[in-house]
Amino acid sequence: MPSTISTAYVDSTAVLGNPLDTKNFKGKPDEAVDEALELSVAQAQYQTFFETRLQAAQMMRDRSWPEFTDKTYLKFYEQNEKIANTHLEPTKNESDVKIASGTIEAKLNTLLSHIDNLNLAPEILAFDKFDKPLHDLGLAFTDILERVAEHDGGTDGGDAEKRLVRQKDLLKQGTVFVQDKWCTKKQAKKTLSRKYDGSFNFSAWDTAWKTVYEGCERTLLYGPNVYLGDITQFAMESQPYVFTIETMSYDSAKGLYGTFDNWEHVTPGMNGVSIASLAANTIGGRTIYDGKFRLTTLQENQVEVIKYQDPTRDEFQIQINGVMLLPIGFPLSAVTPGGRFNVVKQILYPINPQFAYGKSFVSSGDVYELSKVLDEMLRLFVLKTRKSITPPYINTSGKIISRRVLDPGSISSGISPGALQPIGTESQGVTAGEFQVYKEILTRVEQSTVGPSFQGQFGGSNTTATEVLEVQRQARLALGIIVSACTLLEVKLAYLRLPILTANYFEPIGEFMGDDNVAQKTYRVSSREVTIADSGKGTRLVVPIDGKLPNQDIIRAMEIRDEKETGYPSQRIYLSARQIKNAELVLKAVVNPKERDGSAFEKLLFREMVADAVGLYNLGAKPNVSGLQDQLGNVYGIDRNMLFANASELPAPITPEQASGKGTPNIGGISTAAPGMTSQVGQGVLR
């Protein structure tokens, strides 16, 4: 273990084992006692074990650590926030200058802008249990992930806005925790039963709760509210348990948890003894309704919501103000797919492999210290400039002389010429040597972060675009670790979301009557604008269905019909919802961190690619001209059909009746395959 870890971690199970691991409960009554009393003793034992674990994790994290520069995590977190937001500390003296260069904040925003300009959307590769690639299924999951992310949590900004926030938090704090879950949000909808007549006592309306959003929701967790079971374990998967703390009003908590049986025992506020005395508590005299346990300080009408996850024992628990709401041993697998954590962790700069937290961009030693020196020099420059304009004087006259005598155009009498004598030699102002030192420190800060060219602040008028792009390319190499950390965060989030989608997205949302008067289930259909090979910009539909899949002729007929109706190329991918949920699939998330299509850097790379292709053509290679046309359209953000004429006409359409003798029902404006067709592709995937 590295020397920086000064205290070994001690799991609470070493002090008190989980009573669920053995039938020999501590304090178990004899067999003559009824079963109900025995259960209450078991609950009391488990709650003591549970609260001991919570306290162990809290005390371990909230002490000072060398990795946090001998600060506690809370102090470290607060310091990073102040640096990232150019916090101005209050002055101690009236003459002190309150100024900061904001260098780190400017560099941070520049870096965040660069990361936001990267395409970090995951692409999914799908394989069956025999490692056979399923190309169309990978495209389908990629499209579903993209569509779900557009309205993540039912917000207008979707995951694009949330990604910007979590990436900035990663740069600021060095460690972020992001939670993902499938949620259903409902909202009250009131409908007037008759026209409002202006009466104050009017109450003629009906209230119904309607679902306004059902889908995935990512949440950036507040770092100080997350407690890891073992701070010396680097990987999140190696944590024995994790819990989060959230403080909210009693009324808000009641709206979320008021239907639980034990909610009636929850009381707001502190209402209990100190944490120290709780550590010495024994089983005797305790019940699960005491409600005295607190890890934080609460206001009178607040409650403390603790959510506990233990994948090793497959346990999940919610405790509010010392009252457990779920049965002891409640399975985590009933809450998260596979019983895994629904929280991912990502660090920016690793400190050491036996510490769970990382170092941030703003707390890097050279950047932080150099920026403090810059701020100090700015303050001194302002003071010295003030002294050069209005230098201090010594009054040698023995009389009181008003400072107004130094005002421009002032005429004073009764004062000898030598009555006021300037002090010091600072009247010369900031010297060239002092300013050169300031520039040298600024250069070192830029070398440690990002230079002016990368920030869009170009050099002289003779700087060429190629030179600027080369400087920016070199800056990207220096920022490789940061980009890798941001990429890993998106990959982990994709892996966390995939099983959530597999378990929930392919559930039916309705029914329709087919041609044979048999009820067929309907599913969520996703559509996405993509570049379709040899056709240009178009729409790709992912259509889960119930039963067998249509053959390729039927699907092609539907694609042609879509093209005629919309005027744009169409591609359809049909999935068997039942097989997707039951198949042993292997889904791999891949993120290629490149600039978004249309950037100057992307266009430059495309030109180099075309030049290389021409060179191979001279050697006898035959380039795929259609593919190059598609890529050109992507890079410039223009439909290839606006630039190039189609080389071939669409084939004659094949109607569903010609192919199978059956019609295709239209559900919600989306054509679905006729039931009863046979799929020719494994795992229920067909283009």
Secondary structure as the mmCIF struct_conf table of DSSP 4:
data_model
#
loop_
_struct_conf.conf_type_id
_struct_conf.id
_struct_conf.beg_label_comp_id
_struct_conf.beg_label_asym_id
_struct_conf.beg_label_seq_id
_struct_conf.end_label_comp_id
_struct_conf.end_label_asym_id
_struct_conf.end_label_seq_id
TURN_TY1_P TURN_TY1_P1 SER A 3 THR A 4
BEND BEND1 THR A 7 THR A 7
HELX_RH_3T_P HELX_RH_3T_P1 SER A 12 ALA A 14
TURN_TY1_P TURN_TY1_P2 VAL A 15 VAL A 15
BEND BEND2 LEU A 16 LEU A 16
HELX_RH_3T_P HELX_RH_3T_P2 PRO A 19 ASP A 21
BEND BEND3 LYS A 23 LYS A 23
TURN_TY1_P TURN_TY1_P3 LYS A 26 GLY A 27
HELX_LH_PP_P HELX_LH_PP_P1 LYS A 28 ASP A 30
TURN_TY1_P TURN_TY1_P4 GLU A 31 ALA A 32
BEND BEND4 VAL A 33 VAL A 33
HELX_RH_AL_P HELX_RH_AL_P1 GLU A 35 ARG A 61
TURN_TY1_P TURN_TY1_P5 ASP A 62 ASP A 62
BEND BEND5 ARG A 63 ARG A 63
STRN STRN1 TRP A 65 TRP A 65
HELX_RH_3T_P HELX_RH_3T_P3 PRO A 66 PHE A 68
TURN_TY1_P TURN_TY1_P6 THR A 69 ASP A 70
STRN STRN2 LYS A 71 LYS A 71
HELX_RH_AL_P HELX_RH_AL_P2 TYR A 73 ALA A 84
TURN_TY1_P TURN_TY1_P7 ASN A 85 THR A 86
HELX_LH_PP_P HELX_LH_PP_P2 GLU A 89 THR A 91
BEND BEND6 LYS A 92 ASN A 93
TURN_TY1_P TURN_TY1_P8 GLU A 94 SER A 95
HELX_RH_AL_P HELX_RH_AL_P3 THR A 103 ASP A 116
TURN_TY1_P TURN_TY1_P9 ASN A 117 ASN A 117
STRN STRN3 LEU A 118 ASN A 119
STRN STRN4 GLU A 123 PHE A 127
TURN_TY1_P TURN_TY1_P10 LYS A 129 PHE A 130
STRN STRN5 PRO A 133 PRO A 133
HELX_RH_AL_P HELX_RH_AL_P4 HIS A 135 GLU A 150
TURN_TY1_P TURN_TY1_P11 HIS A 151 HIS A 151
HELX_RH_3T_P HELX_RH_3T_P4 ASP A 152 GLY A 154
BEND BEND7 ASP A 156 GLY A 157
HELX_RH_AL_P HELX_RH_AL_P5 GLY A 158 GLN A 173
BEND BEND8 GLY A 174 GLY A 174
STRN STRN6 THR A 175 LEU A 192
BEND BEND9 SER A 193 ARG A 194
BEND BEND10 GLY A 198 GLY A 198
TURN_TY1_P TURN_TY1_P12 PHE A 200 ASN A 201
STRN STRN7 TRP A 205 LEU A 221
HELX_RH_3T_P HELX_RH_3T_P5 GLY A 223 ASN A 225
STRN STRN8 VAL A 226 LEU A 228
BEND BEND11 GLY A 229 GLY A 229
TURN_TY1_P TURN_TY1_P13 ILE A 231 THR A 232
BEND BEND12 ALA A 235 ALA A 235
HELX_RH_3T_P HELX_RH_3T_P6 MET A 236 SER A 238
BEND BEND13 PRO A 240 PRO A 240
STRN STRN9 VAL A 242 SER A 249
HELX_RH_AL_P HELX_RH_AL_P6 TYR A 250 TYR A 257
TURN_TY1_P TURN_TY1_P14 GLY A 258 THR A 259
BEND BEND14 PHE A 260 PHE A 260
HELX_RH_3T_P HELX_RH_3T_P7 ASP A 261 HIS A 265
BEND BEND15 GLY A 269 GLY A 269
BEND BEND16 GLY A 272 GLY A 272
HELX_RH_AL_P HELX_RH_AL_P7 ILE A 275 ALA A 279
TURN_TY1_P TURN_TY1_P15 ALA A 280 ALA A 280
BEND BEND17 ILE A 283 ILE A 283
TURN_TY1_P TURN_TY1_P16 GLY A 284 GLY A 285
TURN_TY1_P TURN_TY1_P17 ILE A 288 TYR A 289
BEND BEND18 LEU A 295 THR A 296
TURN_TY1_P TURN_TY1_P18 GLU A 300 ASN A 301
STRN STRN10 GLN A 302 ASP A 310
TURN_TY1_P TURN_TY1_P19 PRO A 311 ASP A 314
STRN STRN11 GLU A 315 ILE A 320
TURN_TY1_P TURN_TY1_P20 ASN A 321 GLY A 322
STRN STRN12 VAL A 323 MET A 324
BEND BEND19 LEU A 326 LEU A 326
TURN_TY1_P TURN_TY1_P21 ILE A 328 GLY A 329
HELX_RH_3T_P HELX_RH_3T_P8 LEU A 332 ALA A 334
TURN_TY1_P TURN_TY1_P22 VAL A 335 VAL A 335
BEND BEND20 THR A 336 THR A 336
HELX_RH_3T_P HELX_RH_3T_P9 PRO A 337 GLY A 339
BEND BEND21 ASN A 342 ASN A 342
STRN STRN13 VAL A 343 ILE A 347
BEND BEND22 LEU A 348 LEU A 348
STRN STRN14 TYR A 349 PRO A 350
TURN_TY1_P TURN_TY1_P23 PRO A 353 GLN A 354
BEND BEND23 ALA A 356 ALA A 356
STRN STRN15 GLY A 358 LYS A 359
BEND BEND24 PHE A 361 PHE A 361
TURN_TY1_P TURN_TY1_P24 VAL A 362 SER A 363
HELX_RH_AL_P HELX_RH_AL_P8 GLY A 365 ILE A 389
BEND BEND25 THR A 390 THR A 390
STRN STRN16 TYR A 393 ASN A 395
BEND BEND26 SER A 397 LYS A 399
HELX_RH_3T_P HELX_RH_3T_P10 ARG A 403 LEU A 406
BEND BEND27 ASP A 407 ASP A 407
TURN_TY1_P TURN_TY1_P25 PRO A 408 GLY A 409
BEND BEND28 GLY A 414 GLY A 414
TURN_TY1_P TURN_TY1_P26 PRO A 417 GLY A 418
BEND BEND29 ALA A 419 ALA A 419
STRN STRN17 LEU A 420 PRO A 422
BEND BEND30 GLY A 424 THR A 425
HELX_RH_3T_P HELX_RH_3T_P11 GLU A 426 GLN A 428
BEND BEND31 VAL A 430 VAL A 430
HELX_RH_AL_P HELX_RH_AL_P9 ALA A 432 SER A 448
BEND BEND32 THR A 449 THR A 449
TURN_TY1_P TURN_TY1_P27 PRO A 452 GLY A 456
TURN_TY1_P TURN_TY1_P28 SER A 461 ASN A 462
HELX_RH_AL_P HELX_RH_AL_P10 ALA A 465 ALA A 478
TURN_TY1_P TURN_TY1_P29 LEU A 479 LEU A 479
HELX_RH_AL_P HELX_RH_AL_P11 GLY A 480 ASN A 504
TURN_TY1_P TURN_TY1_P30 TYR A 505 PHE A 506
BEND BEND33 GLU A 507 GLU A 507
STRN STRN18 GLY A 510 MET A 513
TURN_TY1_P TURN_TY1_P31 ASP A 515 ASP A 516
BEND BEND34 ASN A 517 ASN A 517
STRN STRN19 ALA A 519 THR A 522
STRN STRN20 SER A 526 ILE A 532
TURN_TY1_P TURN_TY1_P32 ALA A 533 SER A 535
STRN STRN21 GLY A 536 ILE A 545
BEND BEND35 ASP A 546 LYS A 548
HELX_LH_PP_P HELX_LH_PP_P3 LEU A 549 PRO A 550
HELX_RH_AL_P HELX_RH_AL_P12 GLN A 552 THR A 566
BEND BEND36 GLY A 567 TYR A 568
STRN STRN22 SER A 570 SER A 576
HELX_RH_AL_P HELX_RH_AL_P13 ALA A 577 ASN A 582
BEND BEND37 ALA A 583 ALA A 583
STRN STRN23 VAL A 586 VAL A 590
STRN STRN24 LYS A 594 GLU A 595
HELX_LH_PP_P HELX_LH_PP_P4 ARG A 596 ARG A 596
TURN_TY1_P TURN_TY1_P33 ASP A 597 GLY A 598
HELX_RH_AL_P HELX_RH_AL_P14 ALA A 600 ASN A 618
TURN_TY1_P TURN_TY1_P34 LEU A 619 GLY A 620
HELX_RH_AL_P HELX_RH_AL_P15 VAL A 625 TYR A 636
TURN_TY1_P TURN_TY1_P35 GLY A 637 GLY A 637
HELX_RH_AL_P HELX_RH_AL_P16 ARG A 640 LEU A 643
BEND BEND38 PHE A 644 PHE A 644
BEND BEND39 ALA A 647 SER A 648
HELX_LH_PP_P HELX_LH_PP_P5 GLU A 649 PRO A 653
HELX_RH_AL_P HELX_RH_AL_P17 PRO A 656 SER A 660
BEND BEND40 GLY A 661 GLY A 661
STRN STRN25 ASN A 666 ILE A 667
TURN_TY1_P TURN_TY1_P36 GLY A 668 GLY A 669
STRN STRN26 ILE A 670 SER A 671
HELX_LH_PP_P HELX_LH_PP_P6 ALA A 673 ALA A 674
TURN_TY1_P TURN_TY1_P37 PRO A 675 GLY A 676
HELX_LH_PP_P HELX_LH_PP_P7 MET A 677 SER A 679
BEND BEND41 VAL A 681 VAL A 681
HELX_RH_3T_P HELX_RH_3T_P12 GLY A 682 GLY A 684
STRN STRN27 VAL A 685 LEU A 686
#
